[in-house]
Amino acid sequence: MDFTFYKSKRLIFFVCFDIFLFLLSIFLAFSLRFSGDIPDEFYNSMFKSGLILIILKIFFLFVFRIYKVAWRFFSLNEARKIFIALILSEIIFLIIFSFYSDFFNPFPRSVIGIDFVLSYMFIGTLRISKRMFVDFKSNNAFEENPCIVIGATSKALHLLKGAKEGHLGLYPVGVIDERKELIGTYCDKFKVESKDKIKDYVDKGTKTAIIALKLEQEDLKKLFEELVGYGILDVKIFSFTRNEARDISIEDLLARKPKDLDNNAVIDFLKDKVVLVSGAGGSIGSELCKQCIKFGAKQLIMIDHSEFNLYKINEDLSNHKDKIIPILMSILEEDNLKGVLKQYKPELILHAAAYKHVPLCEQNPYSAVLNNIIGTKILIDSAKDNGVKKFVMISTDKAVRPTSIMGCTKRVCELYTLALSNKDFEVACVRFGNVLGSSGSVIPKFKEQIAKGESLSLTHPDIVRYFMLVDEAVQLVLQAGAIAKGGELFVLDMGKPVKIMDLAKKMLLLSNRPDLEIKITGLRKGEKLFEELLIDENDAKTKYESIFVVKDQKTDLVKLNSQIDKLKQNKDIIKTLLEIVPEFKHNAGGN
């Protein structure tokens, strides 16, 4: 109600002021035309033309929605609209005058041009007056939070505007840019300075920098380290779309950015298909669900045995209720699973359901075997029997020469699923490493410890891992599925491995908690010090530089089925896993 009243008050104010200014402009136009002495016989035409011009101008200002624009949002775009509105008003008036010239005569036509210039000056000045006042007014409320802006860009101009209006809660004191052609020019009211001036700002008490540049990951990482080296304690990135300065995150510094993401390939792969996602509520599964909807799946069957996880993804996709079917069940429920496949007839299954946490699988080996191996066997057997055309399984880098029960179970899943592939039932597996922020991974754990003010627990000072953003990893999985012909074991290029010790130090730096320690706890059972390099020179390249095909071994399916039955009976699990996967080197003791 208050907002409606405010808008009505603003509308009345502008319309009344505009009418006054239009009256003034037509009077001054006539005065200028006659050097300040308007002959008596022209007053009648002045009032007639003024009245019609006011009606036309107000009408076109409404048409171009000028009266809906608040003071603080007046920009060049609105100035352009006012220009067009006034031009149209004058043109329409001239057309009216050409048909009814006797009604206006005597009338000097040069008045039209003068009136247009004056009207545009008055209306534009009125609307920009508050912006001008705000731009030159010192925002003392935020001077206690000074910051420097990195990058003399359009983003920076938008940022500076928001800061003046108090949206950021920060007070910009300078603009920095390393491009020589920009140094010495002005960005808003700030003279653009070189990087070596950052130290001066820090010495005067500035501890915050906002990056207003679009940078590749390596360049962003380098800039962050430079800013920290100068003494900047708080580094932020300005988001133009959200109009906010957010804290730079560890994901910004670590995530590999694939350059071969192909939306069209994924659209062709998913559009108008009925897709089933197992483990739909997990970190990978939920992103698979989101991208299935994004890229045009006709129907999405979401299976998960966790009520909370299924509820969460169902809520996330609540705007697509007509397309999604959440099913609360385990893939171990064979009869129920077959019923779902018969009822909904999916053409594609994306299998993400798995126990993936190494320590828990070490402590519960039979559960890992049951969920990962037996569950996968039930799902893929049921899919083949029910006419599913394509099956894509999410695997892991831990399946490469595994040292853990979890990694070994995933390797068995690879062997079994790929052995079932044929021309009528295309099966592919996709391996990749850690996704940033996935449940149970090191980054959320470190964030939680930092929030509690605890020391960061690290298993080994030399441990390294690969990382990728979940949405980009999942899109590459879907691209791999799109080019799969059946029987391929795909590997994603995860970029360079990251030393977890360096990651921990950066997270402490980003959180401004250098006081917290990093505590070495020792390798856990089944844990690797170094993840195996995923890309081998013998691996075949695909049309995408981030996706490779591994040359895998042939599997004796009869023998493998017999061994899986033995695992199902909970007999000699480690020994049987070793029989299936001879390269399994179980790190049962951790350290």
Disulfide bonds with the S-S distance in Angstrom:
none
